[in-house]
Amino acid sequence: MTSQLSVTELRQNFSDSLNRVSYAGERLILHRNGKPSAALISCEDLELLEALEDQLDIKAALKARKEGGRVKWTDLKRELGLDDE
């Protein structure tokens, strides 16, 4: 179940909100100025999300490996903003 909650409501009822997420598995979408700004999810949901991201990364890596494409280390560092400049 997903519910919506303002940041102000979260501050006022933090313990209750944390219990709803931790024990009931509820997902809370936090709103600031009427717009969604963040989500509060259980550790179980986070682990699932991270596992799904890992699977997507593995699929992408295997596809790139099949295609035989190569990227120069210096180009990758520059793209990721890791160059020393």
N, C-alpha and C positions, 0 to 999 in steps of 0.2 A: 504494500500500500504506500502511496506517495501523498504527502500532505504539503500544504504551503504554510509558511510562517514568516512573519516579519522579523527582522533582526531585533527590534525592540521586544517583541514577544519572546524571542529566544532568550534575550538577556533576563527577562523577568521570570522565565520558567525553565532555566537551563537544566536543572536536575531532572525535571519531568521530561523534557525533550530528549535528553541523553538516554534516559531509561526507555523511552519509546523506540529510539533507534537501536540501542544495545540489546534489549530484551524482547521487543516485539518485532524487530526487523523492519520497522517503518523507515521510510526515506523522507527526509524533510528538505524541501526546496526553500531556501532562505531568500526573502525579498528585501530589497533596500530601495526606498522611494518608489515602491510599486513594481519594481523590475527584478527578475530573478538574478541573484548575484553569486550564490554558492549552494552547495548541497551538503547535507549531513547524512552520512550513510554508515552502516555497521562495518566493522572490520571484516566480517565474512563477505559482504558485498565488495569491499575494496580488494580483497584477495582474489575474488572472482574476476573483477575488472582487470586487475594486473595480469592474471593468467590468460585472459582473452587477448590483451595487448601483446603478451609474449608470443602467443600463437600466431597473431598477425605478423609480428616481426619475423618469426621463423619462416612463415610462408613467403614473405617478401624477400628474405635473404636467399631462400632456395630458388625462387624465381630468378633473381638477379644472377645467382651462380649458374643456373641453366643457360641463361642468355649470354654468359661469358663476358659480361661487361666489367670493366675495371675503372676505378677512380684513383687518380693520383692522391697520395697522402697530403700533399701540400694543398691541393684543391679542396679536399674534404675539410682540412683544418680551417681554411679560409671560409668555406660555406657555413661551418659551425661556429665561426667567430673565435677560433682557438689559435689563430696565428699570432705570432709575437709582435706584430706591428702595432 
